[in-house]
Amino acid sequence: MNRAIFTKISASAAIFLLAACSDGGPTEAGGSTPPPAGQKQAVAQRTSEIQSPVEITYRIIGTPIVGQPVALDLQFESSFGATPYQVTYRVNDETALQMPEAQSRVVSISPSSEDEKVAQQVTVVPLREGRLYLNVAAVIETENGSMRTVTAVPIQVGADAAREIVENGEVSTDDKGNLIRTLPASED
């Protein structure tokens, strides 16, 4: 049976460093210099959800079988346009999942256009049944430092053990439609 898993991951592990919004440097007291008369001070505001510097999408080709190579199609889309970045592939447990020696573990990517998605194919060999993970990290160097997106690609090998989900608390929604889980407090 040929099964394809396609999951879009918006990593929330990316940290954005913001430069101070001022006309000069810090003052003697350690704060920012006030804006000149008649100008409003710029205030950094988040206008949407946190976005990662590189969005990673993956698809597992075929059914992973112990001892048989399995290919993963990965797509990378940078929020920094044509800025080059580096992608690293890593396996935490070499006794459970291995990468063939011919497989590159570090790849430099240079998108040719602002909105280009870059495709890579990675091959791994599962050595046991269960849920295994390939760690994928994309790093972009900016003038403010490096920014990183890290994702763990799950690879289910063998029978997918049914998991019983235990729900606690009550689920409701807020004004914006986001789900909120309210947990009871313990009174001991």
C-alpha angles and dihedrals in degrees: 000000000000111000124181121197115197117183129168113216122199101189116216090191092089115105120206119210113206123203117230112270100227139111096240140009131286119308125235090269090056098252131106123280112257117252118262116269113284095023125103119229113248113241121198110233131178107234096183143005117309110276127205121234090240125028112214121205123181142186127191111221114219130340116312111238127185110264095009123106115248124197125221122199110213127189124196125197118183122211086207094068115220095359109129119241140179127241123201128192120205138175117206098198112041090184090063104035131015136188117220114250090245091058113100113234095194124041128181113215125198111182112212096212140029097257102030120137111213119213126210130175120213126190123208133173117220112216099188141018123266136060112325129180137217111200115219121189127184118194126192120190112217134174088262094051136275124324122201139197115195125187135174112217109211117220115191111206119190127350114001103235110225109244121209111220114214112206119206128190129000127303120221137152132245128223092280094050096255116146116248125191114206114202122201117248119239115237105198 
